[in-house]
Amino acid sequence: MSAVAKESMMALLWRLRRDPAAWATTADIFVILIALSLPWSTSLVAIFAAALLVSMAPFLDVKPFLQSLKRPFCALPMALFALAVVGTLWSDAPWGTRLYAIGPAAKLLMLPVLFYHFERSARGVQVLTAFLVSCALLMAMSWIVAFEPGLALKSGAEYGVPVKNYIDQSQEFALCAVVLAYPAISLLRAKRTLLAVLLIAVSLSFVVNMMFVSVSRTALVTMPIMLAVFALLHLKWRSIVIIACVTTVFAGLAWVASPQLRRTTESFLRDYQLYKELNIPTSIGLRLEFWQKSLRFISEAPIFGHGTGSIRGLFEEAAVDQFGAASEVVANPHNQTLNVAIQWGAIGIVVLYAMWLLHLLLFRGEGLATWIGLMVVVQNIFTSLFNSHIFDFNEGWMYVLGVGVAGGMVLRTSSREATLETLPLNHDGWHARAR
């Protein structure tokens, strides 16, 4: 490269460094990279999230951003994190454990950042599309690994799970499968049949993978709930009955054709019987054991809880002189409400449920962003009955990314509509500057 070209390049970079639009685009790119990497990697998500914050700093308008934090749906995620920080003061756990237990709630601080950014950015759809494309690639890799386990990207991989674990993979696939129902129906109503059929095929391919390769029991329970929400909100009763009948037939065929689906479903009863009759620590048995003990822990400190990072210590005390399932020690009771209540009592429960409620209310109305945000919240609420999915890395980031980006898009649309309402009308009935 010549000296003149180098000087031109440096001058361009210097101008871009001082250009807020260039920094805003850079921030969009980092969020897209987060969406692309989430199904595959934890470390890349953390790296890109840090890079996002750095890229937003040069053009951040501090006063409007601070004002945006006062909105309840922004303030409550921060309140839950603040509660985790303050909860270290009355915990009996070692300080290292207390500080480590703050980490799972820290990702919630990204929600106000994403709300603020995508209220101003027009690239929210690209972010959500990037997540869908990444999950579709993961699904293709899942089929490959099912036939060639040696191609998995980690040692000791589960059947058909190239990275992470089958629970994370199932949550991603279930969310994508259900979310695609809305744009597919919208396209059919607009008579754009070819694109609608393509989206339906992609959606069904996620479902088929879960039926014949790998699926979590949590996904099996929550997917029908998400589909019911879709049907009640977007379909007429006649369509609901027809789809219910078709779904029942399809489910019956899948049951007959898929040994994997039968094994997963039958494991509910088998695991319970093994736990109840033989005290064997099965997955369901352990959850029941954890939940019973958790309720006792909560009754001992119902208002403020036992403090941040206290869960493992409480289970260790309860496991003394026990055997079988009762002797298991965990730092996570596999239920979001219990996780919060043990550490921060009734105060924590109020903050958690208020956050969920306000995020649900944010996604009222019509539109793709509204639908995606609603499904992310609904999935998180119901899967959190069986896991602590706000605090788990993958599912927690799915919540932060989905609610933050979709919420920002909804706020952006609302702001534009409010602006149009304040503009005067021309003689022909158009808002000024709205054409």
Secondary structure by P-SEA (a helix, b strand, c coil): ccaaaaaaaaaaaaaaaacaaaaaaaaaaaaaaaaaaccccaaaaaaaaaaaaaaaccccaaaaaaaaaacaaaaaaaaaaaaaaaacccccccaaaaaaaacccccccaaaaaaaaaacccaaaaaaaaaaaaaaaaaaaaaaaaaccccccccccccccccccaaaaaaaaaaaaaaaaaaaaaaaaacccaaaaaaaaaaaaaaaaaacccccaaaaacaaaaaaaaaaccccaaaaaaaaaaaaaaaaaaaaccaaaaaaaaaaaaaaaaaaacccccaaaaaaaaaaaaaaaaaacccccccccaaaaaaaaaaccccccccccccccccaaaaaaaaccaaaaaaaaaaaaaaaaaaccccaaaaaaaaaaaaaaaaaacccccccaaaaaaaaaaaaaaaaaaaaaaaaaaaaaaccccccccccccc
